[in-house]
Amino acid sequence: MKSIVRDLIICVTVAMLAGCSGGNSMAPAFTPPDSADYSSQSWTDGFTSAHGKLTREYAFTTWKGVDWPGLYSRFLPRIQQAQDAGDEKAYYLALHEYIFSIPDGHVSLTASDTTTLTSVTLERAGGGFGLAVAELDDRRVIAAAVITGDTAAQAGIEAGAEIVSWGGLPVLTAIDRIEIGTIPYRTLTYEYSPNSESSRATSVLSRLEQARLLTRGALDSKISVEFRNPGSADLQTVTLTAGFDDGRTLSLLNFAARPLFSDQINYRITPEGYGYIRLRAEIDLTDYSRYPVALFQKFREAMDSFVAAGVPGVILDLRGNYGGSDKLAADLCGFFYSSQQIYERQYIYDKRDGSFAGYDELIITPYPPPSPHYGGSVVVLVNPGTISSGEGPAAFLKRLPNGAVVGFHGTNGSFGMAGGEIMMPGGYKIKYPYGRSEDQFGVVQLDSRNGVGGVAPTLRVPKTAENVLAYAAGTDVELAYAIKYLKEKTP
C-alpha cells in the first residue's frame, strides 16, 4: 500500500489494509491479490507466469500505456537464450531491463543473493573516472565535483570545468546514450536496500540517472574527455582511466538524495525565525501496518511550538521521504487546511473478479481548537527521492494560497499503492503496485504518465554553475532558496 513503505511490507488481509490506511470505506471488503512464488519454475516459465500476473494486477496499465504484449515479445527470447546458455547474468539483466521498461518507482527487482548482481554491477559500473557531472539549465555540462588526487584531478580537470565531449561524442549525446536499465549500481552505494533496483518514473529522474552514470564504467576502461577549466578559453583533451573507488562518484552529486531511513521527526526554529520540520517517512518502525501515532504526536508538538512562537513561515522538508501511511500524510495536511478536502480515493485490485475496487476515501480534515492550526506561509522542500505517501503533503500544501514547493526538481511521480510481490527463479523478487490513487473526478493522482508526474516545484532552484557547485560542496542550496522565498513572502 501507499500507506506503507513500498519496499518493506505487504498488506495481505483486509484487516491489515484497514489498519494501514483508515478513512471512509468506499466499498465492502475485497480480496487483494496473493503473493506469488514461481521460484521452482524454469526461468522462462517463471517469467511467463510473472508477466501474466503483472498484466492482470498492475494498477497503471491504461494510465501509463504499458504495452504488455510488446514487453513479452521483447524479453521472453532473452530469458530463453539466458536459460539455454545457463547464463544467470544475462537472466538478471533481462529482468532488470524488463522492470525498467515500466516507468514506476514502485516496480522493483530485489536479489536475495547479491553475488550475480554485484558481479554485473562491477562489470558495468565498477570503475569511476574521479568526477561527477551535472547538466545546467543552459544545457552546459560541468564537472560538479572532482575527487582530489583521483584520475580526473590528476588529468587537470577542475571543479566547474565545462565538459565539452565524452568518448568522442558531444557530451549531451553521450548522456543521451546511457541506458540506465542496463546498469545496476545500488550495491555500490550506501543507500537503503542496496540489493533492490527500482524503475524510474519520470523523464527528469531518468535524465539525472544518465548524467550520474556517465562517469562510471568498467574497471580500467578508458575515456577521452574534452573540457575547458573555469576562467580559461582553452580546450583540453585528456584520457581518463576508470579506477575502483567503492562507488564514490555516485555520492558526489545526487539530486535525489535520501536521508538515513528513519521514522524520526526533527523540528526547530531557524535563525531567520521560520519553523522547520524534517520528515523522513510516515511509518512506525515497530509495526509497519500500524498507524504511526508517535509521528503524528511529534508533528503536532512541532506545530504547537510554531503557532505559539508566531513564526511567519513553516518549512516542511520532505526531501527523500520514503513514504508510509496515507492516513498520516492526509492527517498532517489537516494542520494547514481550514476546510475539508478529499485527499484521495483508493482503488485496489480485487482478485475475486479482476476489477479495481474502490477501497477507501481519505479526507483532509481541519482540527478543532485547541489543536494548532497554521494559516501562514508554508514551503515544502522536495526532490526526486520524495516518493509515494511523501508526495501527498507536497501536492496538497502546494494548493494552499500560501503554499509553495521548492527544489531543484519535483517529486518521484510514484504514488500508487504497493504490496504486490512475485518470487522469481534464482532468488529474485519483483514488487509492484496493485492500487492507485484517484482524485474526486476519477483522475489518477501524481503517478507519472508519458514521463511527467509527481509534484513540480512552485519555485524551481536554478541549476546554475554557482548553485550546483555549492550543492555538491555540501551547501543546502534548496533550503536557502526556501528561506529566501519566505523572506520575500513575509517581510
N, C-alpha and C positions, 0 to 999 in steps of 0.2 A: 504493500500500500504506500501511497504518498505520505500516509500518516506514520510511516516508519522509515528508518533509514534504508534506502532501497537495496543496498548491497549486504544487509545484515540479517534480514528476517523475513519470513513469510507469514502472513495471517492465513491459517489454513481452515479455520472454522468460522462460522457466522458469529459466534460469541466473541472470538478474538478480533474479528473485524470491527465489531461494535465497540470493543474495548480500545481498539486503535484509533477510531475515528470519532464516534459520537455525532450528535447533531439531530436533525429531524429526519426520521426514516421516510424514504420515498416509496418503498416497495416492501412486500413481505420478504421473509427470509429467502435467501437464494443459496446456491451451492457453487462456491468458487472452484476453479479448476484444480485438479490434483497436481502435485509434483510428479514428474515422470522420471523413470530410471531406465535408460536404454544402454546402460554401461556393458551389459552382457552381449549386446549385438555386435555385428561387424561394423566397421567404420561406415560403410555405405548404407547399411540398414539403419544404423543409429542416426545418420544424417537425414535419411528419408523420413524416419519417424519424427525427429525433432522438427524438421521443416513442416511436416503436416500439422503438428501441434501449434507451431507459431502461426501458420496460415490461418488457423481457426481462432486462436486466442489473443493474438497481438492486438492491442487496443487501437492502433492508429493506422491500420492498413489503408483505409479510404482517405483519411486526413493527409497522410504523407505520400499516398500514391505508391505504396510498396508493390513492386512487380514480383510477386512470389514465383510465378512460373519461370520468369526470366532468371531469377536468382537460382532456382533449382537447376535449370539448364546450364547455367554458367558454372556452378560449383560441384554438382554431382560428378562430372567427369574428373575433376581434380581430386575429389575424395577417392574415387575408384582407382585412379592412377597411383595415388599415395598408398592405398591398400595393396594393390598388386605388387608394388615395389617394397612394401614394408617400411615406408619412409614416414616416420612419425613427425619429423619436422615439416614435411610437405603437408601432412594432415593437419597439424596445428595451424600452419599459415593459411590453409584454405578456410578453416573455421574462423580464424581471426579476420580475414578479409570478408568473409560472409557476414559476420556481425557488424563490421564497419560499413557494410553496404546498407544498413538500416540506420538512418540518422537519428539516433535516440540515445541520450546519455544513460538511460536505464537498461539498455541492451548491452550485456557484458559477457565476457568469457573468462572463467576462472580456472586456474590449473591447481589441482591438489598436490601434484608433484611438479616442482618448477624446473626439473632437470632439462627437459626439452625446451621449455620457454626461455630459460636462461641461455641455453646454447644458441638459439635463434637470435635472441637479443644481442648477444656478444658478436655474432657474425655480422649483424646488420647495423648495429649502433654502439658497439662496444668501445669504439675509439672516439676521442674528442679532439677538435682542432684548436682548443685553447681559447675559444671566444664564444659569445652568444650574440646574435644579431637581432635587430628589430626593424620592422618596416614602419616608416614615419608617415604622417598624413600627406606629406608632399611626394610620397612614393619613393623617396630615397631609402636606402637600407644602410644602417650604420652598425658598427661594432659597439653594442651597448655595454659590453663588459669584456675585459680581456684578463686572463689569468696570468698573474705575474710569473715570469720565468718559464711559462709554457710555450708551446710551439709558435703560436701566433705572436706573442710578445717578442720572442727571440727573432722572429722574422721582421720585426719593426712595426707591426700593426698596433696602433694606439686606440684606447677607448674614444669613441666618437668618430673614428675613421669611416669614411664613406666606402662601402663595398660596391664596386662597380660591376665586376664579373666574378663568377664562381664556376670553376670547372670548365672554363672556356665559353660559358653562356652568360648573357646578361643576367644579373643576379635575380631580377624578378622572374625571369623564365626558369632559372634554376629552382627557385622556391615553388613555382607552379608545378614542377615535375616531381616534387616529393610526394610519394603515395603513402599517406600515413597508415593506411590499412595494412601495409606490408612491413611495418617497422614497429614491433612491440618494444617498449622501453621501460615500463614501470618498474621492472626489477632493478634498474639502475638508479632509481630514486628512493627517497625515504618517505614517499607519500603513503597514505593509508592504503592498505590492501594492495601491496605491490605485485601480488600474483594474479591480479584481476585487471583486464584491459576492457575499457568501455568505449563504445562508439562516440562520435562527435555529432551533436545535434544541429549545429549551425555552421554556416559558411565562415563566419568570423572566427569561431573556435578552430575549425579545420585549418584556416589560414595561419593562425597563431601557431598551431602544431607544426605546420610545414616549415615555418621560419625557425622554430625551436629545433627541429630535426635536421635542418640544413647543415648544421655544424657537427653532425655525428656521422660516423662511417665505420667500416670495418677496421680493426686494428691494423696499423701500418699502411693503410690506404693513403694515397696522396691526392692533393687537390691544388689546382692552380687558382690563385686569388689575385685579382686586380683591385687596388684600393688607393684611396687618397686620404692622408692623415689630416686632422684638423689644422686649419691655418696654412695648408700647403696646396699649391696648384698642381703639384707633380703627381702623376700616376705611377704607382709602383706595382710590380708583379712579382709574387713570391710563390713558392710551392710549400704547402704545409703537409705534415705527416701526422696522421691520427694516432694518438697515444692513449694508453689506458689511464683514465682519470676517475674511475669509480662513478662515472655519470655526472661529474661536477658541472659541466657546461649546462646541463639541464636545470640546475638550480640557480644559475647566474641570473636568469631573467625568466620569470613566469608570470604572465598577466592573468593567469587563472589560479594563482597560488591559494592554497588552503591552509588553515591553521591546524594545529595538532588536534586530532579527533577528541572531542570532549563535550560533556554536557554542562560545562560551566558557563556562567554569565559574569562578565566583569562590567562595572559601570563606574563613572567618575564625572566630575565637572571639570572641563578643560580650563586651562589658564585664561582663555578668552571668555569663559563664563557659560559655555554650552554644555548640555548634558550629552554624555557619550556612553553607549551601551554596545558591548561586543557579544554577539550571539553566534555561537559556533554550530549549534544543531538544536533541533526541537525534539529531544528524546530523553528518556530516563534510562541511563546505562544499567541500572539494576534490573530492569524489566522493560524490554523494548516495546512490549504490547500494551504497557500501562500509560495512561495519561501522565505526562511529566509535571506533576503538581509542584515540585520544588522549583522547577524553571519558571513556572507561572508566578509563583510567590516571589522569587528573586526579581523578576521583571517588574512586578507591582511595587516592590521595595524601591527599585530604581526610579520608577515613575513618581512615586510618593516623594522621593528626595528632590527630584527635578521640579515638581509642582511647588513644593514647599520653598525651594530656593528661588522660584520665579525665573528660571532660565529662559532666555528669549528664543532658544532653538535647541532641538534634540537631534543627535546624530545616531542612527541605528546602523551599526557595522555588521553587515551580513556577507562580507566577502568570504568566499569559500565555504559558506554554510552548507552543511551536509544534508539538511532536510530532517524530516521526522514526522511529528504529529500534525496532521492537517488541522485538527481541532485546536491545538495550541497556537498554530500560526494565525488562525482566524480570531482566536481569543485575544492575542496580543494586539491585533488591529483595533480591538474594542476600546483601548485606552485613548485612541486618537479620533475615533468616529463619534459623531453626535446623533446619528440616526442609524437605523438598521440597514444592512446591505447584504445581499446574497453573496457569499464568498465563493461557493461552488456547488454544483450538482455532480455527484459521483456516479459513474456508470461502470459496472463491473461485469466481466464475462461470467455468465451463468451456464455451467456445464449441463444443466438439465435440458435446455433446449437450444444451446449455442447462441443465445442472444446476449446483448449487453444490457443488463437490467439496471434500472435506476435504484441505487442502493441508499444514498444518503444526501442530504442537503445541509450545508453548513452556512450559518448566518453570522455576520459580524454584528455584535450587539453591544451598544454602549453600556458602561457600568454606572449604576446609580450611586450617588453620594452614600458613604464617604469615600468610595473608591476614587482614585485620581483620574481626572480627565485632562488631557493635554490638547489645547487648541492652537498652540503656536506653530512655528515653522518646524518641519521635520525633514531631515535629509537621510536617505538610505544609501549606504555605500555597498556596491555590488561588484562582482567580477564574473567571468565565465565559469568559475568554480562554484558559484552560488547556484545550487541545484534543488529541484524538487520542492518540498514544502518551504525551503528557504526563499524561493522565488515569490511565494504568495504575498508576504508582507510588503515586499518591494513593489509589487504590482498595485496593491490596494492603497498603500500610503502615497504612492505617486499620484493617485487620483484625487487626493485631497487638495483643496485650494492652496494650502500652504505646504504641500508635499513636493518633494523632488528626489530624483535618483541621480547619484554621481558615480562616475567611474571611467576608466579608460574604455571599457567595453561593458555590454549588458550582461545579463544572466545566462545560464546554460541553455535554457529552452527545453528542459525535460521535466515536465510537471505531471506526468502520468502516475498511476498507482501500480507500483511494482509488487512482486510476490511470486511471479512465475519462475519455476526452476526446472531445468532439464539436465539430468545426469547423462553425460555422453561417454562413449567408449574412450578409454585412455585416461580416465580420471579428470575429464574436463566438465565444466558446468556452464550452461547458458542460462542467463537470467533475463527476464523481460517483463514489461508492464502489461497486465491484463485488465487495467482500468484506466479511465480517462476522466478529466475534469472538464465540465462544460459550464458556461455561464447561463444566465436566466433565459437566454434566447436560443440555447441549444448549440452554441458555437464552442468548439474546443478552445480551452484557455492555455496560452503560453507555450504549449508544445510546438516545436518548430515545424515549419512547412516550407518546402522549396528553399531550405537553407536559412530561413528567417524565423526567429522565435525568441521567447524569453522576454525580459523587461529591458528596454533600451534606456540609457541614461537621459534624464532631462538635461543635465549638464555633462556633456562628454569631455573628459580631460583631454586636451590636445596632445597628440603624440608628436611633440616636437623633440628635437635632439636634446634640448635642455631638460625637458621633463623625463624623457626616457633614461638619460644618463643619471639623473638624480634618483629615479626609481630603482635602477639597477644598483646604485650605490647604497641603497637602504633608506632613502628619504621617503616618508609616506606622503607622496605627491597627491594621492586621491583624498586623503584626509585634509591636507592643506587646502585643496580646492573646495571641499565641503565647508570648511570654516570660512573661507573667503566668500562663498555664496551666502552663508548665514549673516556675515557682517554686512553685506550689501542689502540683504533682505530685511535685516533687523538692526539698523544703525543705532 
